[in-house]
């Protein structure tokens, strides 16, 4: 592996971005994206572009620039990423999560896959064209958002509300999470993201009566909450396929030589990606936090749990009603954040262009649509009528648990996958 200074530019830029600790703790607590946004702005200025910044909340900086295209009659295309990352507990990692370590042919660090890799691919793809005296086929709108890991409340949602002119003339957008390869048995395929589940973050509130820890005490708020959390966390939500996931299951079954009757069994053929794909077939309700108590011998009168709910598009209200039934009427549900689900057709000129770009760099490998279990800033752009796709192309080793890297420990991306992705993305913006 070459020394750091000999790294391909896309890897150097990704490494530089990882070294900005842009941790987002949620609910307004964050280290902030300003330094990373200014780095991006300087990079864009060096290419002769004019970046614009929007910082509606101190430290939470968004940056954008336009790249003129060859054909002014074509609608603009948005390429967007986010600059924040989720927290990383350094003691759990084998490397410093913010050092940008290069080893074993990979770039390690928080943000390596979510999503400073794509940020770097966007920047270096545009750089390759402009430095060669070329222009993209159509105008590009480059945007790097703050606060995506908190649902964009202090990032894309405010930008869309306050700076809609940033997106004028655009009808489509590309961002995470798609265009990466998975192994289907002994074959390779690429997943192209054409939809996202809806997100609902809730808190469960259980009430009781405070008292001494030694008492017989049936009105214990923690017990009541624990029962509700256990019931909800162990609920097996039924499989409900959408147009996208039906195409996904049928394609995977065809590639693996299996039957498409049981989507979970079909997903098993994808190895490490199976857990990620299974979550797209059903609602998920995962407990993610507990808060209760203030003294070992005091029974508190209240207890709270955080629940991360992801529903299929359009199922939000019915899922919330079912959650209330599961936890019981004596547990209060507070909706902390709620957004929309998305699903667009796996068809059209942009989809064809993305598929063709992958085919030119990895011939004969199928591209399959999928619905992502998480969410992106495409949801905010949808408020402006912009259709969003996930296309951060990466050709990955079959045994790498890539999807497990998202918000995981020892997050890393192969250097050669970054180079591949930058080439595919450059090809796309040159021709589409």
C-alpha positions as CSV (number, residue, x, y, z in Angstrom):
1,X,0.0,0.0,0.0
2,X,1.4,3.4,-0.9
3,X,2.3,5.9,1.8
4,X,-0.3,8.5,2.7
5,X,1.2,11.2,0.5
6,X,1.0,8.8,-2.5
7,X,-2.7,8.0,-1.9
8,X,-5.1,8.7,-4.8
9,X,-6.7,12.1,-4.4
10,X,-10.1,10.7,-3.6
11,X,-8.6,8.9,-0.6
12,X,-6.7,11.9,0.5
13,X,-9.8,14.1,0.5
14,X,-11.8,11.5,2.3
15,X,-9.0,11.1,4.9
16,X,-8.8,14.9,5.3
17,X,-12.6,15.0,5.9
18,X,-12.4,12.2,8.5
19,X,-9.9,14.2,10.5
20,X,-12.5,16.8,11.1
21,X,-14.4,15.6,14.2
22,X,-17.9,16.5,13.1
23,X,-19.7,14.3,15.6
24,X,-23.4,14.8,15.8
25,X,-24.9,13.6,19.2
26,X,-28.4,14.6,18.1
27,X,-31.1,16.9,19.5
28,X,-28.9,20.0,18.8
29,X,-25.7,18.6,20.4
30,X,-22.9,18.5,17.9
31,X,-19.3,19.4,17.4
32,X,-20.4,21.3,14.2
33,X,-19.5,21.1,10.6
34,X,-18.0,24.5,10.0
35,X,-14.3,23.5,9.7
36,X,-15.2,20.7,7.3
37,X,-17.5,22.9,5.3
38,X,-14.7,25.5,4.9
39,X,-12.3,22.8,3.8
40,X,-14.9,21.9,1.1
41,X,-15.3,25.5,0.2
42,X,-11.6,26.1,-0.3
43,X,-11.4,23.0,-2.5
44,X,-14.2,24.3,-4.6
45,X,-12.6,27.7,-4.9
46,X,-9.4,26.1,-6.1
47,X,-11.4,24.7,-9.0
48,X,-12.7,28.2,-9.9
49,X,-16.1,27.7,-8.4
50,X,-17.9,30.1,-6.0
51,X,-19.1,28.4,-2.9
52,X,-22.0,29.7,-0.8
53,X,-22.4,29.0,2.9
54,X,-25.5,28.9,5.0
55,X,-25.1,28.6,8.8
56,X,-28.6,29.1,10.3
57,X,-27.3,27.8,13.7
58,X,-23.8,28.7,14.9
59,X,-21.3,26.0,13.8
60,X,-23.9,24.0,11.7
61,X,-22.6,25.0,8.3
62,X,-23.9,24.0,4.9
63,X,-22.0,24.7,1.7
64,X,-23.0,24.7,-2.0
65,X,-21.7,25.5,-5.5
66,X,-22.9,25.3,-9.0
67,X,-20.9,23.8,-11.9
68,X,-21.9,25.0,-15.3
69,X,-22.8,22.2,-17.8
70,X,-22.4,21.9,-21.6
71,X,-26.2,21.7,-22.2
72,X,-28.1,24.5,-20.5
73,X,-31.4,23.1,-21.8
74,X,-31.1,20.1,-19.5
75,X,-32.3,20.3,-15.9
76,X,-29.6,20.5,-13.3
77,X,-28.5,17.5,-11.3
78,X,-27.9,17.7,-7.5
79,X,-25.0,15.8,-6.0
80,X,-25.2,16.1,-2.2
81,X,-23.6,14.7,0.9
82,X,-23.5,15.4,4.6
83,X,-20.5,16.4,6.6
84,X,-21.6,15.2,10.1
85,X,-21.0,11.7,11.6
86,X,-22.4,9.7,14.4
87,X,-20.4,9.4,17.6
88,X,-17.6,6.9,17.9
89,X,-16.4,5.5,21.2
90,X,-12.6,5.4,20.7
91,X,-12.1,2.7,23.3
92,X,-14.1,0.3,21.1
93,X,-12.1,0.9,18.0
94,X,-8.7,-0.7,16.9
95,X,-7.7,2.7,15.5
96,X,-8.3,6.3,16.4
97,X,-11.7,7.0,14.6
98,X,-10.7,10.5,13.7
99,X,-7.1,9.9,12.5
100,X,-7.9,8.7,9.0
101,X,-5.6,5.6,9.3
102,X,-4.6,3.8,6.2
103,X,-3.9,0.1,6.6
104,X,-4.7,-3.2,5.0
105,X,-5.6,-1.4,1.8
106,X,-8.4,0.5,3.5
107,X,-9.1,4.0,4.9
108,X,-10.4,3.7,8.5
109,X,-12.3,6.2,10.4
110,X,-15.7,7.5,11.4
111,X,-17.3,8.7,8.2
112,X,-15.3,6.3,5.9
113,X,-18.6,4.9,4.5
114,X,-21.1,7.3,6.0
115,X,-20.5,9.4,4.1
116,X,-17.2,11.3,3.7
117,X,-16.2,8.7,1.1
118,X,-19.0,10.0,-1.2
119,X,-18.2,13.6,-0.3
120,X,-14.7,13.0,-1.6
121,X,-15.9,11.2,-4.7
122,X,-18.2,14.2,-5.6
123,X,-15.4,16.7,-5.1
124,X,-12.7,14.8,-7.0
125,X,-15.0,13.8,-9.8
126,X,-15.8,17.4,-10.5
127,X,-12.1,18.3,-10.1
128,X,-11.1,15.7,-12.7
129,X,-13.4,17.3,-15.3
130,X,-12.6,20.9,-14.6
131,X,-8.9,20.5,-14.4
132,X,-9.0,18.8,-17.8
133,X,-10.8,21.8,-19.2
134,X,-14.1,19.8,-19.5
135,X,-17.5,20.5,-18.2
136,X,-20.2,18.1,-17.1
137,X,-23.0,17.4,-19.5
138,X,-25.5,19.3,-17.5
139,X,-25.3,21.9,-14.7
140,X,-24.4,20.3,-11.3
141,X,-25.5,21.6,-8.0
142,X,-23.1,20.5,-5.3
143,X,-24.4,20.6,-1.7
144,X,-22.8,19.4,1.5
145,X,-25.3,19.5,4.4
146,X,-25.0,19.7,8.2
147,X,-27.0,17.6,10.7
148,X,-28.1,14.7,8.5
149,X,-27.5,12.2,11.3
150,X,-30.2,14.1,13.3
151,X,-32.7,13.9,10.5
152,X,-31.5,17.2,8.9
153,X,-33.4,19.3,11.5
154,X,-30.6,21.8,11.7
155,X,-29.3,21.1,8.2
156,X,-31.2,20.2,5.0
157,X,-34.6,21.0,6.3
158,X,-33.5,24.6,7.1
159,X,-31.6,24.9,3.8
160,X,-34.7,23.8,1.8
161,X,-36.8,26.2,3.8
162,X,-34.5,29.2,3.7
163,X,-32.4,28.7,0.6
164,X,-34.6,27.0,-2.0
165,X,-32.8,29.0,-4.7
166,X,-29.8,26.7,-4.2
167,X,-31.8,24.0,-5.9
168,X,-33.5,26.0,-8.7
169,X,-33.6,24.2,-12.0
170,X,-33.0,20.8,-10.6
171,X,-35.4,17.8,-10.8
172,X,-33.2,14.9,-9.6
173,X,-30.6,14.3,-6.9
174,X,-27.9,11.7,-6.1
175,X,-26.5,10.9,-2.7
176,X,-26.0,7.9,-0.4
177,X,-26.6,4.9,0.0
178,X,-26.5,2.9,-3.2
179,X,-24.4,1.9,-6.1
180,X,-22.3,-0.5,-4.0
181,X,-21.7,-4.1,-4.7
182,X,-22.9,-7.1,-2.8
183,X,-22.2,-10.8,-3.2
184,X,-25.1,-13.0,-4.2
185,X,-23.7,-16.5,-3.8
186,X,-20.6,-16.5,-6.0
187,X,-21.8,-13.6,-8.1
188,X,-21.6,-9.9,-7.7
189,X,-24.5,-7.4,-8.1
190,X,-24.9,-3.7,-7.4
191,X,-27.7,-2.2,-5.4
192,X,-29.2,1.1,-6.6
193,X,-31.3,3.0,-4.0
194,X,-34.6,4.2,-5.3
195,X,-36.5,4.5,-2.0
196,X,-36.2,5.1,1.8
197,X,-38.3,4.0,4.7
198,X,-40.0,6.7,6.8
199,X,-38.3,7.6,10.1
200,X,-40.2,8.1,13.4
201,X,-38.2,8.7,16.6
202,X,-40.3,8.4,19.7
203,X,-39.9,8.4,23.4
204,X,-41.9,6.1,25.7
205,X,-42.8,7.7,29.1
206,X,-43.8,5.5,32.0
207,X,-45.1,7.0,35.2
208,X,-45.3,5.5,38.7
209,X,-45.0,6.5,42.3
210,X,-41.7,7.4,43.9
211,X,-40.7,5.5,47.0
212,X,-38.0,3.7,49.0
213,X,-36.1,1.0,47.2
214,X,-36.9,-1.5,50.0
215,X,-40.7,-1.3,49.6
216,X,-43.2,-3.7,48.0
217,X,-44.0,-1.4,45.1
218,X,-46.2,-2.5,42.2
219,X,-46.4,1.0,40.8
220,X,-42.8,1.0,39.6
221,X,-42.2,3.2,36.5
222,X,-39.0,1.3,35.5
223,X,-40.8,-2.0,35.6
224,X,-43.7,-0.6,33.6
225,X,-41.3,0.8,31.0
226,X,-39.1,-2.3,30.8
227,X,-42.2,-4.4,30.0
228,X,-43.2,-2.0,27.3
229,X,-39.7,-1.8,25.8
230,X,-39.3,-5.6,25.9
231,X,-42.7,-6.1,24.2
232,X,-41.9,-3.6,21.5
233,X,-38.3,-4.6,20.9
234,X,-39.3,-8.3,20.5
235,X,-42.2,-7.6,18.1
236,X,-41.8,-9.4,14.8
237,X,-43.3,-7.1,12.2
238,X,-44.7,-8.8,9.2
239,X,-43.1,-8.8,5.7
240,X,-44.7,-6.2,3.4
241,X,-43.1,-5.9,0.0
242,X,-43.3,-2.7,-2.0
243,X,-42.8,-2.4,-5.8
244,X,-39.1,-1.9,-5.2
245,X,-38.6,-4.8,-2.8
246,X,-40.6,-7.1,-5.0
247,X,-38.1,-6.3,-7.8
248,X,-35.2,-6.8,-5.4
249,X,-36.4,-10.2,-4.1
250,X,-37.1,-11.5,-7.6
251,X,-33.7,-10.3,-8.9
252,X,-31.8,-11.9,-6.0
253,X,-33.7,-15.1,-6.4
254,X,-32.9,-15.3,-10.0
255,X,-29.2,-14.6,-9.3
256,X,-28.9,-17.2,-6.5
257,X,-31.0,-19.8,-8.3
258,X,-33.5,-19.8,-5.4
259,X,-37.2,-19.3,-5.0
260,X,-38.6,-15.8,-4.3
261,X,-41.4,-17.2,-2.0
262,X,-39.6,-16.2,1.2
263,X,-37.8,-12.8,1.0
264,X,-35.7,-13.5,4.2
265,X,-34.4,-16.7,2.7
266,X,-33.6,-14.9,-0.6
267,X,-31.8,-12.2,1.4
268,X,-29.6,-14.9,3.1
269,X,-27.9,-15.4,-0.3
270,X,-26.3,-12.0,0.1
271,X,-24.2,-13.0,3.1
272,X,-23.2,-9.9,5.2
273,X,-25.7,-7.7,3.4
274,X,-28.7,-9.9,4.5
275,X,-29.5,-8.1,7.7
276,X,-29.5,-4.7,6.0
277,X,-31.8,-6.0,3.3
278,X,-34.2,-7.8,5.7
279,X,-34.9,-4.5,7.4
280,X,-36.3,-3.2,4.1
281,X,-39.0,-5.9,4.0
282,X,-40.8,-4.8,7.2
283,X,-41.2,-2.2,9.9
284,X,-38.5,-2.1,12.6
285,X,-38.9,-0.8,16.1
286,X,-35.6,-0.8,17.9
287,X,-35.0,0.5,21.5
288,X,-31.9,2.7,21.5
289,X,-31.9,4.4,24.9
290,X,-33.1,4.2,28.5
291,X,-33.2,6.9,31.1
292,X,-34.5,6.4,34.7
293,X,-33.6,6.7,38.3
294,X,-31.3,8.9,40.4
295,X,-30.4,6.8,43.5
296,X,-29.9,3.1,44.1
297,X,-32.4,3.0,46.9
298,X,-35.0,5.3,45.4
299,X,-37.7,4.1,43.1
300,X,-38.3,6.9,40.6
301,X,-41.7,8.1,39.5
302,X,-40.7,8.3,35.8
303,X,-38.8,6.3,33.2
304,X,-38.1,7.0,29.5
305,X,-37.0,5.0,26.5
306,X,-35.9,6.1,23.0
307,X,-37.2,4.0,20.1
308,X,-36.1,4.2,16.5
309,X,-39.0,3.3,14.2
310,X,-38.6,2.8,10.5
311,X,-41.8,2.1,8.5
312,X,-42.5,1.4,4.9
313,X,-43.6,4.5,3.0
314,X,-47.2,5.5,3.9
315,X,-47.5,3.2,6.9
316,X,-46.5,5.7,9.6
317,X,-49.9,6.3,11.2
318,X,-50.9,2.7,11.4
319,X,-47.6,1.7,12.9
320,X,-47.8,4.4,15.6
321,X,-51.3,3.1,16.5
322,X,-49.9,-0.5,16.7
323,X,-47.0,0.6,18.8
324,X,-49.4,2.2,21.3
325,X,-51.4,-1.1,21.5
326,X,-48.2,-3.0,22.1
327,X,-46.8,-0.8,24.9
328,X,-50.2,-0.3,26.5
329,X,-52.3,2.7,27.3
330,X,-50.5,3.4,30.5
331,X,-47.3,4.3,28.6
332,X,-47.2,7.7,26.8
333,X,-45.7,8.0,23.3
334,X,-44.0,11.3,22.5
335,X,-43.0,11.8,18.8
336,X,-39.6,13.4,18.8
337,X,-39.0,13.5,15.0
338,X,-41.0,12.2,12.0
339,X,-40.3,12.4,8.3
340,X,-41.5,10.8,5.1
341,X,-40.8,7.6,3.2
342,X,-39.7,7.8,-0.4
343,X,-40.0,5.5,-3.4
344,X,-39.4,6.4,-7.0
345,X,-39.4,4.1,-10.1
346,X,-36.4,2.1,-11.1
347,X,-36.7,3.7,-14.6
348,X,-35.9,6.8,-16.5
349,X,-32.9,8.5,-18.1
350,X,-30.9,9.0,-14.8
351,X,-31.4,5.4,-13.8
352,X,-30.3,4.2,-17.2
353,X,-27.3,6.5,-17.0
354,X,-26.2,5.2,-13.6
355,X,-26.6,1.6,-14.7
356,X,-24.7,2.2,-17.9
357,X,-21.9,4.0,-15.9
358,X,-21.5,1.0,-13.7
359,X,-21.6,-1.4,-16.7
360,X,-18.7,0.5,-18.4
361,X,-16.5,-0.1,-15.4
362,X,-17.7,-3.5,-14.3
363,X,-19.2,-5.1,-17.4
364,X,-21.9,-7.8,-17.1
365,X,-22.7,-7.2,-13.4
366,X,-26.4,-6.7,-12.8
367,X,-27.8,-3.6,-11.0
368,X,-30.8,-4.1,-8.8
369,X,-33.1,-1.6,-7.2
370,X,-33.6,-1.5,-3.4
371,X,-35.4,0.4,-0.7
372,X,-33.1,1.6,2.0
373,X,-33.9,1.0,5.7
374,X,-32.4,4.3,6.8
375,X,-32.9,7.8,5.4
376,X,-31.0,10.6,3.7
377,X,-31.3,14.3,2.9
378,X,-33.2,13.3,-0.2
379,X,-36.3,13.5,2.0
380,X,-35.8,17.3,2.5
381,X,-35.3,17.7,-1.3
382,X,-38.5,15.8,-2.0
383,X,-40.3,18.8,-0.5
384,X,-39.2,20.7,-3.6
385,X,-40.4,17.9,-5.9
386,X,-36.9,16.6,-6.5
387,X,-36.5,12.9,-7.0
388,X,-33.7,11.4,-5.0
389,X,-31.5,8.3,-5.6
390,X,-28.7,6.6,-3.7
391,X,-25.6,6.2,-5.9
392,X,-22.3,6.2,-4.1
393,X,-20.6,3.5,-6.3
394,X,-18.2,1.1,-4.7
395,X,-16.9,-2.2,-5.9
396,X,-16.3,-4.1,-2.7
397,X,-14.8,-7.4,-1.6
398,X,-17.4,-10.2,-1.2
399,X,-16.5,-10.9,2.4
400,X,-16.5,-7.2,3.6
401,X,-19.6,-6.5,5.8
402,X,-20.0,-3.1,4.2
403,X,-23.5,-2.4,5.5
404,X,-22.4,-3.3,9.0
405,X,-19.9,-0.4,8.9
406,X,-22.7,2.2,9.0
407,X,-22.7,3.6,12.5
408,X,-20.5,0.6,13.5
409,X,-17.1,0.1,15.0
410,X,-13.9,0.1,12.9
411,X,-15.7,1.8,9.9
412,X,-13.5,1.5,6.8
413,X,-13.6,1.5,3.0
414,X,-11.1,-0.1,0.5
415,X,-8.9,2.5,-1.2
416,X,-9.5,0.8,-4.6
417,X,-13.3,1.0,-4.0
418,X,-12.9,4.7,-3.6
419,X,-11.0,5.0,-6.8
420,X,-13.6,2.8,-8.6
421,X,-16.4,5.0,-7.3
422,X,-14.7,8.2,-8.3
423,X,-14.2,6.9,-11.9
424,X,-17.9,5.8,-12.2
425,X,-19.2,9.0,-10.8
426,X,-16.9,11.0,-13.2
427,X,-18.2,9.0,-16.1
428,X,-21.8,9.7,-15.0
429,X,-21.5,13.4,-14.8
430,X,-19.5,13.6,-18.0
431,X,-22.2,11.8,-20.0
432,X,-25.6,12.4,-18.3
